[in-house]
Each structure stands twice: as C-alpha cells, then as structure tokens.
Amino acid sequence: MVPQYCRSRQGRLYRVLRASALVAPDRMRFALRAVPIKPDGGDAGLEVTCELDTSFLRDKIAHGQAMPTPEETFEQLWQQLRVDVDAQYS
C-alpha cells in the first residue's frame, strides 16, 4: 500500500501523489511524486514513472497469464521512490 505521506532520513516530510493516464493509444503511464510539504525554493520534489504497453497487457489477458494490477505497479514505484528520496536528501 502506498502511503499519502513519507519522511526522508533527514526528517523532511513529503506528500505522495499518484497519477495514471493513457499517454498514447497503446501506452499507460503510472507516476508517483513526492512533493515537499514545506518547499524551499529549488526543491520541486521527485517523481518516478512506469509506462506499460496496453497491447502487451491485452495479450497477457488473452492467454490467461498473470498481469500486474495498478496497485502492484504503484507499490513497485513506491519502493523506487523511497530509495530515490533517501538518496537525494541524505
């Protein structure tokens, strides 16, 4: 589960925003963004994204194969965002 807020190792607090959108007829984009609660001018936050090919997903469905759910995709992005926030702000 992706939380609404996260804190860096240095104690900075960020709001976690999630978004998903169809960016092309056959591409789905998932994004998680960590936005600082108290911005300090130059810090716009961090974003991690993942794009999935919808034809690949349709093919998996047609063949009865497991495919990632949107929540699983956001959880993978959350793991990457935590690493990036800790690396950027430590």
Buried (B, 14 or more C-beta within 10 A) or exposed (E): EBEEEBEBEEEBEBBBBBEBEEEEEEEBBBBBBBBBEEEEEEBEBBBBEBEBEBEEBEEEEEEEEEEBEEEEBBBBBBEBBBEBBEEBBE
